[in-house]
Amino acid sequence: ILADAPAKIIGQQQFKPAGQVPISFEIKFDPSVIRAQMTYALQARITVDGRLMFISDVRHQVNPLTDVPQTIMLKMVTPSKEPAASVFDQLWVVDYVDGIGAITAPQATFRVSEAGKAGGSGPCNAYFATAKVEGQAIAIGDIGSTYKACAPDVMAEEKALFDALAKAASYKVDAGKLTISDKDGREILRFSAAS
């Protein structure tokens, strides 16, 4: 039972587990806290594992000093959608490149912006590219890089990274992971979000 101005809980009951609906309830409270000039209302909610599932969404005013049975209708709570994970403006660390597996050289990264630019650091050189993202489709083109020379195995890893980026056709972001696939739906790049 809630009292007005300011709202204060003067009685409550919890069920664990409550069983099937309708759920009978009885709220015990100290009648001496009831004030004639105040109004009182019941509120009900059902939670499962701490997640709100149902709630009373209209004010259910009562006179707490009468013994009249009450029925409270609850509405299902529609969970708010988590914001969609975005590929944009996140630094991604390369975990896997098609053809070579994990990059063994210094950490390689990837970033794409909504402005149509992509880039990062390869195993040897910094690189830049254009990026077109529409829905889950992604196309990376015009890949260029700085011109440092590194050991042949490092340069081979960098070439594999750039070749895979050029084949990008779709992407998926899930739980801090970015996966890029080619036009046939084959995973060619995997990344983890940098912290």
C-alpha positions in Angstrom: 0.0 0.0 0.0 1.4 3.4 -0.9 0.6 6.6 0.9 0.5 10.0 -0.9 2.9 13.0 -0.6 5.6 11.6 -0.3 4.8 8.1 -1.4 5.8 5.7 1.3 5.4 1.9 1.4 3.3 1.0 4.5 2.8 -2.7 3.7 4.0 -5.3 1.2 3.9 -9.0 0.4 6.3 -11.1 -1.7 5.7 -14.5 -3.1 8.5 -16.9 -4.0 7.3 -18.7 -6.2 3.8 -17.3 -6.5 2.2 -20.1 -8.5 -0.6 -19.7 -11.1 -2.7 -16.6 -11.6 -4.9 -15.3 -10.2 -2.6 -14.9 -7.1 -4.3 -14.3 -3.8 -2.7 -11.7 -1.6 -3.1 -10.2 1.9 -1.1 -7.1 2.9 -0.6 -6.6 6.6 0.2 -3.1 7.9 -0.1 -1.0 11.1 -3.5 0.7 10.9 -2.2 3.5 13.1 -0.1 4.9 10.2 -3.3 5.5 8.1 -4.2 9.2 7.9 -7.7 10.3 6.9 -6.5 13.2 4.7 -4.3 10.9 2.6 -5.1 8.6 -0.3 -3.7 5.1 -0.7 -3.1 2.8 -3.6 -2.0 -0.7 -4.4 0.7 -1.5 -6.8 1.7 -5.0 -8.0 4.6 -6.4 -10.0 5.8 -9.8 -11.0 9.5 -10.3 -11.5 11.4 -13.4 -12.6 15.1 -13.7 -11.7 15.1 -10.0 -10.9 13.6 -9.0 -14.3 10.3 -7.1 -14.3 7.7 -9.1 -16.3 4.3 -7.7 -15.3 3.2 -4.5 -13.5 0.0 -2.6 -12.6 0.0 0.4 -14.9 -3.0 2.3 -13.5 -3.5 3.8 -10.0 -5.5 1.3 -7.9 -6.8 3.5 -5.1 -8.1 1.8 -2.0 -9.4 2.5 1.5 -7.0 0.4 3.6 -9.3 0.4 6.6 -12.0 -1.5 4.8 -11.9 -5.3 4.2 -13.0 -5.2 0.6 -11.4 -7.8 -1.7 -9.3 -6.2 -4.4 -8.4 -7.3 -7.9 -5.4 -5.8 -9.7 -4.9 -6.3 -13.4 -1.3 -6.4 -14.5 0.2 -5.7 -17.9 3.1 -7.5 -19.5 6.2 -5.4 -19.6 7.7 -5.2 -23.1 11.4 -5.4 -22.7 13.2 -2.4 -24.2 15.4 -3.3 -27.0 19.1 -3.0 -26.4 20.6 -0.5 -28.7 21.9 -2.4 -31.7 25.6 -3.1 -31.4 27.4 -0.9 -33.9 30.4 -1.4 -36.1 31.1 2.3 -36.2 33.6 4.3 -34.2 34.9 1.3 -32.3 38.5 0.2 -32.4 38.5 -3.5 -33.3 41.5 -5.7 -32.7 42.1 -8.4 -35.4 41.7 -11.9 -34.0 41.6 -13.9 -37.2 42.4 -13.4 -40.9 41.4 -15.9 -43.5 44.3 -17.9 -44.8 46.7 -17.2 -41.9 44.6 -17.5 -38.7 45.8 -15.3 -35.8 48.2 -12.4 -36.6 51.5 -13.1 -34.8 53.1 -9.8 -35.5 52.2 -6.6 -33.5 48.5 -6.1 -32.8 46.5 -5.2 -35.9 43.4 -3.0 -35.7 40.4 -1.8 -37.7 38.0 1.1 -37.4 35.2 2.3 -39.6 33.3 5.6 -39.4 29.8 6.5 -40.6 31.5 9.1 -42.8 32.7 6.3 -45.1 36.3 6.0 -43.9 38.1 2.9 -42.6 41.6 2.2 -41.4 43.8 1.1 -38.6 47.2 -0.4 -38.0 48.3 -3.5 -39.9 51.0 -5.9 -38.7 53.5 -3.4 -40.2 51.9 -0.3 -41.7 49.1 2.1 -40.9 46.4 1.7 -43.5 43.3 3.7 -44.7 40.4 2.8 -47.0 36.9 3.8 -48.0 34.0 2.0 -46.4 30.4 1.7 -47.5 28.0 0.3 -44.9 24.3 -0.3 -45.5 22.5 -2.5 -43.0 24.7 -5.6 -42.5 26.4 -5.1 -45.9 29.9 -3.7 -45.9 32.3 -2.9 -48.8 35.9 -1.8 -48.2 37.9 -0.3 -51.1 40.7 1.9 -52.1 43.0 0.4 -49.4 46.3 2.2 -49.1 49.0 2.2 -46.5 52.2 3.7 -45.3 55.4 2.2 -46.9 57.4 0.7 -44.0 59.3 -2.5 -44.9 59.0 -5.3 -42.3 60.1 -9.0 -42.2 58.6 -11.1 -45.0 56.3 -13.1 -42.7 54.9 -9.8 -41.2 54.4 -8.4 -44.7 52.6 -11.7 -45.7 50.2 -11.2 -42.7 49.6 -7.6 -43.7 48.8 -8.6 -47.3 46.4 -11.3 -46.1 44.6 -8.7 -43.9 44.3 -6.2 -46.8 43.1 -8.9 -49.2 40.5 -10.0 -46.7 39.3 -6.4 -46.1 38.9 -6.0 -49.9 36.6 -9.1 -50.0 34.3 -7.9 -47.2 30.6 -8.2 -48.1 28.8 -8.4 -44.8 29.4 -8.1 -41.1 27.9 -9.0 -37.7 28.5 -7.4 -34.3 27.7 -9.6 -31.3 28.9 -9.4 -27.7 31.9 -7.3 -28.4 32.9 -9.3 -31.5 32.9 -8.2 -35.1 32.8 -10.8 -37.9 33.2 -9.9 -41.5 32.2 -12.4 -44.2 32.8 -12.5 -48.0 30.1 -12.5 -50.7 29.6 -16.3 -50.2 29.0 -15.8 -46.4 32.3 -17.3 -45.4 33.9 -15.7 -42.3 37.1 -14.0 -43.5 37.9 -11.7 -40.5 37.2 -11.7 -36.8 37.8 -8.9 -34.4 37.4 -8.1 -30.7 36.4 -4.7 -29.4 39.4 -2.9 -27.9 38.8 -1.9 -24.3 
